[in-house]
Amino acid sequence: MQFRRGQKIEVYQTSKDEAWESYMDDFIGCHGIITDPDTAINDPDALIEVSLQGMGTHRLPQDCLRALETHT
């Protein structure tokens, strides 16, 4: 899945990526928005910048994220 800027996401699992660190376990269950998806790179393994509610902005692996449905 390709994420886009402004998309609402949830951190729903730990990542298998070597960039995942133990403190990131606290992010599981948090919601946020994509602030920098690195779409120019278009690499599914690249870290993307996410602003998490109450947790600040972090660069996270994509395999720990899932898009949240938006109802219009």
ABEGO torsion letter per residue (X at the ends): XBBBBGBBBBBABBBABAABBAAAAAABGBBBBBABAGAAAGBAABBBBBBBBGAEBBBBBAAABBBBBBBX
